[in-house]
Amino acid sequence: MKNSYSTLTEAISDLKNSGFTEDLNLCDEGIENKKLKRVHCAKDFNVIKYYRFEGMSDPDDNMVLYVIETSDGDKGLLVDAYGVY
């Protein structure tokens, strides 16, 4: 796991190779792993690291990549877009 990455694609690829293979999504209860059909509330996961990416030409093209490990031992990534909206 590097301290920084040039692109979101590079970060996802490297982190998946490092074992963070699960695709996590935000939900009302916390985060969800649809593949494993698990939902984790805030007390059941840790954000290990996060990376912020800003679009060079479009301020709406901003994202944060969260590297997460759950209390069940699942390791995954959550991508959250943000912008002026």
N, C-alpha and C positions, 0 to 999 in steps of 0.2 A: 504494500500500500504506500503510494507516494504521498508527499506533502501537497503536491498540486498536479493538475493535468491541464493540457491545452484545450481539450475538447471534452464534451460530455461523452461522446462515443468512445474515446480513448479511455476515459475513467471507468466506464461500465465494463468494457472489455477486460481491462487489467484487474478490476475488482472481482469480476466473475471468475477469472483465472486464479484468484486468491481465495476462492471458496464462498464468496458472497453471491450465491446463485439464485436465491429466491426473489421473486418479483412481488414487492409489497405495495399496498395501496392504502390511502387514508380512508377511514370509514367513521361513522358516528361513534363507535365504541373505542376507536384507537387506530390500529393498523390491521390489515387483513392480508392473509396469504390465501388467495383463491384456489391455487393448485392443491394445497394441503388442507383446505377448508378449515383454516384456523383464524381466529380473531384474537388480538392481543391488546389489552388495555395498557395505559401508559406505565403502570408499575411493572409490567411484564416484558419490557424491552429497553434496551440501551442504545442510544445513538453513539456509535463508536467514533465517527468522524463525519464531517460534511464538507462538501465542495460547492462553491458558488460559481455559476457561469453567467456571463453577461453577453448579450448579443452586441456585436460591433456596430451593426447598422440599424437595428430595430430594438428600441427599448422594451418592447413587449416580449422579446426573445430572451428572457431571463429565467434561470432555473437553479434549483438547489438539489444536489444529489446527497441523500442521507445513507450512510453505511450503518446498518442496524443488526444487532444480535438479540434474539429473544430469549426468554427464560427457558424455553424448550430446546434451545440450541440451534434454532433456525438462524441462518445468516443470509441477509438479503439487502436489496437496494430499494429505495423509494425516491422517485423523482417528483419534485413539486415545482410547478411553473409559477412565476410571479411577474408582476409588471404594473404599469400605471393604471390598469383596470381595477 
